[in-house]
Amino acid sequence: VSCDKMNVTSIFAGDKKENDMEILCKATTVAWEGRSCHRHLEGVYLNLRSLVRRKSTVHKAPCPVAAGNTTSLNDFLVNL
């Protein structure tokens, strides 16, 4: 798959019981996994990781993300 059409795990679908910090923690993982194609995602990753580490005593970014539905990287960034 080319980087222009990269898909990532959809962390915004499914369980609505997750809190914002858990979603941000998972977003950190998705950004980390996508950085090989898109270098700007490393900055997104670092900013998300810093935010999660400052604001949460429970979550330690990056968080595990179960394989499942996917979405385009563009849609992921828009939803984020």
Helices and strands as residue ranges (DSSP letters): G 3-5, E 7-9, H 20-34, H 40-55, E 70-72, H 73-79
